[in-house]
Amino acid sequence: MMNIETKYGSLLDICAPSYYKAGQLESCIVQQKTTIHTAYGDLVPQYHYDDVRHKHIPSVIFYPDGTLKNIALDQITKIKTPLGIFPAELLLFHPNGTLKKLFPLNGKLSAYWSEEMESELTRPLKFNFAFGAFIKKIISLTFYNDSKLKSLTLFPGETVTLTTALGTFVVKTGFSLYPDGTLKSIEPAKPSKIKTPIGEVRAFDPLSIGIHADTNSLEFTENHQLKKLKTLNQIDVFNANGDKIDTFSPLKKRSELDDDIYFSVPLSLEFKDGCLHIEHQLKHSYKLANHTFAISA
């Protein structure tokens, strides 16, 4: 039996250790009940790996200086955060020791354990923000290194209604925040009308897969103005003389799984420094003062 001492206490009966080049412990699996002492309470790393749901991952991972980086918890554990107390099965930490990510559940999806089965174990959690209050199932919470919320990722199939400076949106996947707590980005669940410097555009990204909400297709500036969006609209560009000089339409992309299925790849629009930047294979830029635009479905 191999035990290792850490700044958080002893790790008992470990296996599969990995080390940094300088010799410090990087990660290991714990094979019996072990309690480590952290700023977030006494935690028990995962030591059960004998069912179809648990991922076969290291029980603990450390930074080179010995600070805890990740811990997979053996049982769902209540963790105190600035937002309240939440259940957790996996925790990630910043190098300064503050919480980076909290996952209420961390089941391994497979032929033997489905997303539906994981959803049955997931309980809705309550949140109250200035831009919206809701009770929903989530995948994770992400925090800045000063413990302020950075993003919230919803469980697949969940949506919330959020109020922004540009209107109210039904949101899927989740949202991200600036350090001051204002909305940075959201993922519209359906095509949503937005007033932009070039006219009314329907914001929507049909290719959003919702892995996490750290970045989303509809993005705001820190002073609540529109910064970026994706759209399936067609955009015609006219010069100062009224001549049409460019047309941008969503591209068609063939499915990698079925040659008969095509997907629409949305245009990416960014408003910055008095210009419209359109990403359509290549990036094209137009000064708003020197051009007009026509938007169609």
N, C-alpha and C positions, 0 to 999 in steps of 0.2 A: 504494500500500500504506500502510495506517494502523497505526502502532504506538502503544501507550499504556503509560506507566510506572505501576507500582503499588508498594506497599510490599513486594510479594512478587516483584518482577521485572517484566520487560517482557512485554506481551501483543503477539504478533506478528500482523500482517496481520488486523486485526479488522474485523468488519462488524456491521451492525444494532446499533450502540451505543444505549443509553438512558441518560438522565441525570436526576439529582434536580433539583429546582427551583433549588437553589443552584449547580448546575453540576457536581457530582461524578458520576463514572461510576457507574451503577447496574448495568448488565449489558452483555454483548456476546458475540458469537460469534467464536471464534478459527479462522482458516482455514489455519494451518500449525502444525507442531509447536512448542509453547512449553512451557517448564518453569518452574513457579513454586515458590518455596521457602517452606514452611510448617512449623509446629511438628510436623506429622505426616509430614514428609519432602518430598522433591521430587516434585511432582505435575504430570502432563501433562493440561491441559484437553482436552475433546473437540474434535477438529477434523475428524473423519470424519463425514459426514452422508449418505453415499451408499449406504446399504443399508436394507432394509425394517424392520430391528429398532431402529435408533437413533432416539431421539426428537429432533425438531428444536427444541431448547431452548437457552437461553443456555449457553455454555461455562462462564461464571463470573458470579456475582452478588455485589455488594458492599453492605455497610451504608453509610450516608452518610459515616461517618468513614474509609472505605476498608478496613475490616476485611472479610475474605472471609466471605460468607454462604453461598453454594452453589458447588459445583464439580461439573460432570459430567465424569467421567474418560474419556479416550479409550480406555483399556484397563483391564481389571480389575486393580486395584492392591491390594497387601497393606497394611493399615492397622493400626497398633498401638493397641489400646484397653486400658482397665483389665481387660477380660474376656479379653484375648488378642489375637492377630493374626487379622484377618478380611479376606477379599476385599471390595473395594468398587468400585462403578461410579458411585455418586452419594454425595456428602457434603454435609451441612448443618452450619453452625456457629452457636454462640451469639455474641452481640455481644462477649463477652469472649475469643473465639477458641477456646474449647473445642468439642469435637465435640458436635453436637446430634443428628444422625441419620446412620446408615450404612445404605446399601442395597447388598447384595452384587451385585444386578443391577438394571437400570433400562430394560428393553426396552419398546418401544411395542407394545401389543397391538392387533391389527388383523386384517382379513381375510387378511392375508399373514403375520402372525406371531401364533400362538395362545398361550394360556396353557400348553398342553401343550408347545409348542416351547420356551417360556421355562423351563419346569420341567426339561426335559432338560439345559439349561445350568446349572441351579442345583444346587450340590453340598451335601449335608448338612453341617452344622457341629455341633461338639461343645460342650455346655454342662454345667456342674456347679454347681447351686445347692443351698442347704440344704433346699429344698422339692422338689427333683427334679433328676435328671440325665438327659440325653437327647442324641441325635444326630438333628437334623431340619433340613429346609430352612426358611429364613426369608425374609421380605420385608424386614424392617428391624430395627435396634436404635435405641432412642431414649435419650438421656442427659440428666441434669440438667446445669446449667452448672458443677457441680463434678466432672463426669465420672462420676458414679455412674449406674448403669443405671436408667432410668425405665420402659421397657417393651420387650417383645420381641414382634414380630408374626410369626406363623407363615405359611408359604406355604399357599395354599388346599389343603385336603385333608389337611393334616398335623394330628395331635393329639399331645398329651403327657399324661402322668399326673403330677399334682402333689399333694403332701400339704399340707393346711392344718390350722388349728386346728379346723375344722369337719368334717374328713374328707378322704378322697382322691377326687379328681375327674379324669375324662378331660376335657381342655381343648382347645378349638379356638381359632382366631384368635390367641390368645396371652395375655399377662398384663402387668399393670403393678405397679410397686413403689413403696413409700414411699422417701424419701431414705436411710433406715437399712437398706434392702435387704429389708424384710419385704414380703409380698404385700399389694397394695392392691386388686387386682381380677383376676378371671379370667372366661373365657367358657365355661361348661359345654357340652360337645359333645352332651349328651343330658340329658333330665330327670333331676335328681339330688336325692335326698332330703337335706334339711337340717333339723336341729333348730333351731327358732326360739322366741322368747318366746311365740308363739301356738300352737305345735305343729309337727308335721312338715310341711314344705312341699317341693314338687318345684321346684327352681330350674331355669329354662330360658327362653331367649329365642329362639323360632323365627324371629324377624325379624332376628336379628343377621346382618349381611352381611360382617363381617370385613375391613373396609378397613384398620383399624389396631387395636392393642390398648392404646392410651393410656387408653381408658375401656371398661369391660366391665360386663355385667349383674349379676354377683355381686361385691359390694364388701365389704371388711372395714375395720374401724377400725384405728388404729395399734396398739392393744393386742390385735389379733387377733380381735375380736368381730365378729359379723355386723352390717353396716351397711345394705346394700341388696341386693335381689334382684328378679328378674322371674319370674313363674310363670303357668302356665295353670290352676292350681287355682281353684276357686270358694271364696270366703270369706264366711261368714255372721257378722254381728256382733250380739252380745247385750248388753243393758244389765245393770246390777247386779241387776235384778229377774228376769233370765232371759228377757226379751222380745226377740225378734228385731227389730232396728231397721234393719238394712241387709244387702243381699246384693250381692256383687261377683263378676261373671263376666267372663272375657275377651271383649272385643268382637270382632265379625266385621267385617273390612274387605275391600271388593271390590278385586280386582286391577285395576290401571290398564291392564293389557294384555288382560285377558279378563274380561268381565262375568259369566261363569259360575263364576269361581274366587274363593273367599273365603279370607282369612287370619285366623288368630286373633291378636289383639293382646293380649299378656300384661299382667297387672296388675303394677304397680311398687310394691314394698313397701319402706319405710324405717323402721328402728327407731332412734329418737332421743329423748333426754330423757324416757324413760319412756312414750313414745307410739308407736303404730303409725300411720304415714302411708301411705295408699293412694292411688296416682294412677290414676284411672279416668275419663278425660276431665277431671274436676276433681280437686283434691287434698282428701282427707278424712282427718281426724285423730281418733284415739281413745286415751284414756289407758288403758294396760294395766291399771292397778289398778282401773279402774271398768268394764271390759268383759271378756267372754269371746268366744272365736272358735271356729267350726267350719270345718274345711277338708275339702273334697271334690274329687274329680276333675272 
